[in-house]
Amino acid sequence: MPVIKCSNGKWRIGSGECKYETREKAVEVWQAILASGAYGALKVSIDYDDVLSTDKGKELAKRLISEGVTLYIISARRDNEGMLGVAKDLGIPESRVYATGSNSAKVQKIKDLGIARHYDNNQDVIDKVNEISKGVKFDG
């Protein structure tokens, strides 16, 4: 469920009331709703190249999985073949591994899947994700 700017200048969550003064507050509330389990497990995604492909990224993924999040791999790669081995090692099903072909398609996939938080090393992607969800800069 995305965070949307209303015509009155306030923000809403999905089709909810336009009542949040800032996008950040609406995102914070949406993340709290997701974390509560009201909509199932928290959906988190992680970029592959220079993020999940690193030891630090793999440790992050293991920690997130141990915390009960539903973890996705969303990359701007053109195919997911090179990512599937790492996904399998981490216990991430192939159905949650996406090669989108571009950064703009990656951001759209994050939105379409209702991802609450996305880890990436590309600041441009983080900035775009922050318009719809929460982007976290990964410094491997």
N, C-alpha and C positions, 0 to 999 in steps of 0.2 A: 504494500500500500504506500504510494508515494506521498511526499509532502508537497503541497501545491500552494502557490501564491494566489490569494483571492483578489477580487476587484476592489475591495475596500482597503487593500494594503496589508491585511493580516494574512495569516497562514492557516492551513487546515491539513488534516491527515485524511487522505482518501476523500470520501464524500462527506466527511464530518463538518462540524461547524467552523466557520472562519473566526477563530478566537485567539490564536497565538500571535503575539506581537512581533516575534522574530522567527525566521526559518530555523535558527539554531534551537529555539525552545520547542518548536514542533517536532524536529528531529529527535531531540532529547526525550520527549514524551513518547514518540513512536518507538524508540529503542527500549524504553522502559516497558511499554506494552509487550513488545516482542520478548524481552528478557523475562517477563512474568510467566511466559508460556501460554498466554491467552491465544496465541495464534500458532502454537506448536513451538518447536525449537527455533532458536535464533539463527537466522541465515547469515552466514559470513562468507565472503569470497576473498580469494587471494590470487594475485597475478603470478604467472609462472617465471618468466625470464627475469633473472636478477632478484627474485623474491623467493618463491618456492624452490627454485633451482639451487639455492644456497643452503648451507647447513643451518644457519640462523633461521631461515624461512621454514625449513622442515621442522625445527624445534617449535617455532610459533604455531605451525599447523597441528603438531601433536598436542600442544597445550590447549589450543582451541577445541580440538576434538575431545580432549579429556574433560573440558568444561561443559560438554554437552551440546555445542553448537553444531548445526548442519553446515558442513564446509563444502564450498564450491571452488573450483579452479576456473578462472575466467581470464583468458589471455587474448592478445591481439594477433597471436600466431594464426597462420592460415589453416593448419590442421592440428589435431590433438595427439597424433601418433607419438611424438616425443615426450608427451606429458603423462601418458597412461601408466608407464612403469612406476613413476613416483606416486601417482594417485593410488595405484594398487598397493604399494608398500605402506601407504598411510591409511588404507582402508576407505578411500574415497571412491564410490562407484563411478564407473565410466559415464553414467547418465548425468553426473554433476561436474563433468569436465567439458569446458567450452572453448573452442578456438574460433574467435569471431572475425578475424581477418583485418580488423582495424581498431584503433582506440575509440572512435565514435561508436562503433558497433559494440564494443566492450561495455561502454557506459550504458548503452541502450539495453543490453542483456542484464546488467546489474539492476536497472530499473524494472525491466519486465519480470525478473525473478523475485522482486521485493527484497533484495539484499539489504540488510540493516547496516553492514559495515564491510568495507572493501580495503584490503591492503595492497598498495602498489608503490613502485619506486618512481613513477612518472608524475611530476607535480601537475602537469596539465590534466592528466586523468583524475587525480585527486580533486582538483578544482571543479571539474565537471561533476564528479560523483557527489561532492559536497552540495551541489544544487538540488539533489534528490535524496540523499542519504548521508552517510558518514564515511568519508574517505580518510584513511590513515596512511601517512607517509612512512614507507619502509626504508630504513637505512641499513643495508646489509653489511 
